[in-house]
Amino acid sequence: MGDLLIIILIAVLIFGKGRAAQARRDLGDTVRNFKNGLHPDEINITPGRKEVEKR
């Protein structure tokens, strides 16, 4: 757990707070798309980020 905290701290120092948040979002999107690629026949009913931001 401590190692992860150090890595996150270094990432924030290098990229800045806003850039680190964007990198986390991009990583989450990548993982979600990868999982959807493994099981393309399943239907995703979760609203996308743009739909959530409109609310």
Backbone as ProteinMPNN parsed JSONL, in Angstrom:
{"seq_chain_A": "MGDLLIIILIAVLIFGKGRAAQARRDLGDTVRNFKNGLHPDEINITPGRKEVEKR", "coords_chain_A": {"N_chain_A": [[0.823, -1.196, 0.0], [1.952, 1.212, 0.77], [3.84, 1.576, -1.223], [2.283, 2.092, -3.461], [1.187, 4.561, -2.767], [3.455, 6.181, -2.813], [4.096, 6.048, -5.547], [1.834, 7.302, -6.644], [2.127, 9.856, -5.519], [4.534, 10.698, -6.758], [3.649, 10.722, -9.417], [1.749, 12.784, -9.326], [3.405, 14.93, -8.701], [4.983, 15.048, -11.013], [3.169, 15.271, -13.222], [1.229, 17.071, -12.395], [-1.815, 18.123, -10.737], [-4.23, 18.281, -12.298], [-3.544, 17.024, -14.73], [-2.901, 14.46, -13.824], [-5.396, 13.576, -12.98], [-6.736, 13.433, -15.427], [-5.213, 11.436, -16.633], [-5.883, 9.253, -15.004], [-8.608, 9.003, -15.645], [-8.405, 8.367, -18.372], [-7.037, 5.922, -18.179], [-8.975, 4.406, -16.848], [-11.004, 4.405, -18.794], [-9.671, 2.958, -20.769], [-9.345, 0.431, -19.558], [-12.054, -0.265, -19.226], [-12.918, -0.36, -21.919], [-11.294, -2.44, -22.801], [-12.304, -4.602, -21.287], [-14.901, -4.642, -22.334], [-14.269, -5.405, -24.897], [-13.521, -8.011, -24.517], [-15.918, -9.286, -23.992], [-18.031, -8.741, -26.097], [-20.717, -9.252, -26.636], [-22.288, -8.625, -24.489], [-24.528, -6.231, -23.054], [-24.051, -2.871, -22.244], [-25.38, -0.905, -19.805], [-24.658, 1.22, -18.321], [-24.472, 4.703, -17.793], [-22.608, 6.899, -19.905], [-19.656, 8.988, -19.425], [-20.132, 11.571, -20.464], [-22.926, 11.713, -20.439], [-23.404, 11.634, -17.71], [-22.161, 13.982, -16.843], [-23.852, 15.916, -17.893], [-26.018, 15.959, -16.225]], "CA_chain_A": [[0.0, 0.0, 0.0], [2.846, 2.367, 0.841], [4.48, 1.742, -2.529], [1.299, 2.727, -4.347], [1.093, 5.958, -2.353], [4.661, 6.851, -3.312], [3.953, 6.161, -7.002], [0.825, 8.339, -6.893], [2.745, 11.137, -5.171], [5.476, 11.046, -7.823], [2.87, 11.055, -10.618], [1.158, 14.12, -9.127], [4.488, 15.91, -8.791], [5.453, 15.151, -12.394], [2.137, 15.691, -14.161], [0.332, 18.071, -11.849], [-3.079, 17.561, -10.275], [-5.189, 18.157, -13.398], [-3.066, 16.03, -15.704], [-2.993, 13.149, -13.191], [-6.812, 13.209, -13.013], [-7.03, 13.043, -16.814], [-4.555, 10.146, -16.866], [-6.705, 8.227, -14.331], [-9.809, 8.825, -16.463], [-8.005, 7.653, -19.589], [-6.734, 4.549, -17.801], [-10.267, 3.767, -16.584], [-11.659, 4.182, -20.094], [-8.941, 1.894, -21.449], [-9.693, -0.845, -18.917], [-13.458, -0.537, -19.547], [-12.982, -0.769, -23.321], [-10.678, -3.766, -22.901], [-13.269, -5.572, -20.77], [-15.987, -4.733, -23.315], [-13.751, -6.147, -26.034], [-13.49, -9.431, -24.176], [-17.295, -9.787, -23.998], [-18.779, -7.744, -26.876], [-22.129, -9.571, -26.758], [-23.006, -8.094, -23.34], [-25.026, -4.871, -23.233], [-23.65, -1.968, -21.169], [-26.439, 0.073, -19.544], [-24.094, 2.273, -17.497], [-24.362, 5.942, -18.567], [-21.257, 7.337, -20.18], [-19.207, 10.154, -18.689], [-20.786, 12.77, -20.98], [-24.305, 11.71, -19.974], [-23.39, 11.936, -16.274], [-21.789, 15.378, -16.682], [-24.981, 16.766, -18.272], [-26.988, 16.006, -15.115]], "C_chain_A": [[0.863, 1.254, 0.0], [3.526, 2.647, -0.489], [3.562, 2.455, -3.503], [1.167, 4.207, -4.033], [2.284, 6.758, -2.872], [4.57, 7.053, -4.824], [2.952, 7.249, -7.36], [1.392, 9.718, -6.605], [3.713, 11.597, -6.258], [4.731, 11.442, -9.094], [2.263, 12.446, -10.498], [2.233, 15.188, -9.238], [4.943, 16.121, -10.232], [4.395, 15.773, -13.295], [1.261, 16.832, -13.662], [-1.025, 17.441, -11.547], [-4.066, 17.33, -11.409], [-4.801, 17.081, -14.399], [-3.16, 14.612, -15.134], [-4.445, 12.673, -13.199], [-7.204, 12.752, -14.416], [-6.414, 11.687, -17.133], [-5.345, 9.015, -16.207], [-7.966, 7.949, -15.129], [-9.495, 8.028, -17.721], [-7.707, 6.191, -19.3], [-8.028, 3.778, -17.524], [-11.023, 3.461, -17.861], [-11.002, 3.028, -20.839], [-9.304, 0.526, -20.882], [-11.13, -1.23, -19.26], [-13.605, -1.01, -20.998], [-12.364, -2.144, -23.539], [-11.648, -4.845, -22.422], [-14.439, -5.735, -21.735], [-15.539, -5.51, -24.554], [-13.683, -7.643, -25.779], [-14.873, -10.068, -24.276], [-18.192, -8.82, -24.782], [-20.273, -8.024, -26.956], [-22.946, -9.068, -25.569], [-23.398, -6.646, -23.602], [-24.635, -4.042, -22.014], [-24.739, -0.926, -20.986], [-25.954, 1.2, -18.644], [-23.988, 3.548, -18.33], [-22.912, 6.34, -18.747], [-20.919, 8.593, -19.393], [-19.909, 11.419, -19.16], [-22.226, 12.844, -20.517], [-24.383, 12.075, -18.496], [-23.08, 13.406, -16.05], [-22.947, 16.317, -17.019], [-25.973, 16.929, -17.127], [-26.631, 17.002, -14.072]], "O_chain_A": [[0.554, 2.234, -0.678], [3.764, 3.801, -0.846], [3.997, 3.312, -4.273], [1.046, 5.024, -4.947], [2.123, 7.893, -3.321], [4.93, 8.117, -5.328], [3.191, 8.034, -8.277], [1.16, 10.653, -7.37], [3.707, 12.769, -6.634], [5.128, 12.387, -9.776], [2.261, 13.206, -11.467], [1.991, 16.247, -9.816], [5.253, 17.244, -10.628], [4.688, 16.701, -14.049], [0.608, 17.495, -14.468], [-1.341, 16.358, -12.041], [-4.684, 16.267, -11.469], [-5.649, 16.316, -14.857], [-3.463, 13.669, -15.865], [-4.7, 11.486, -13.403], [-7.935, 11.773, -14.562], [-7.026, 10.876, -17.828], [-5.469, 7.934, -16.783], [-8.361, 6.793, -15.281], [-10.238, 7.119, -18.088], [-8.077, 5.315, -20.081], [-8.156, 2.622, -17.925], [-11.614, 2.39, -18.001], [-11.683, 2.217, -21.465], [-9.543, -0.421, -21.631], [-11.402, -2.394, -19.554], [-14.34, -1.959, -21.267], [-12.847, -2.924, -24.36], [-11.799, -5.879, -23.071], [-14.92, -6.851, -21.936], [-16.344, -6.194, -25.185], [-13.774, -8.446, -26.708], [-14.993, -11.249, -24.604], [-19.031, -8.147, -24.185], [-21.039, -7.127, -27.309], [-24.176, -9.079, -25.626], [-22.684, -5.919, -24.292], [-24.862, -4.461, -20.879], [-25.005, -0.143, -21.898], [-26.747, 2.051, -18.241], [-23.477, 3.508, -19.449], [-22.086, 6.145, -17.855], [-21.792, 9.193, -18.766], [-20.252, 12.267, -18.336], [-22.716, 13.935, -20.225], [-25.322, 12.749, -18.073], [-23.666, 14.028, -15.163], [-23.011, 17.419, -16.475], [-26.69, 17.927, -17.065], [-27.353, 17.148, -13.085]]}, "name": "protein", "num_of_chains": 1, "seq": "MGDLLIIILIAVLIFGKGRAAQARRDLGDTVRNFKNGLHPDEINITPGRKEVEKR"}
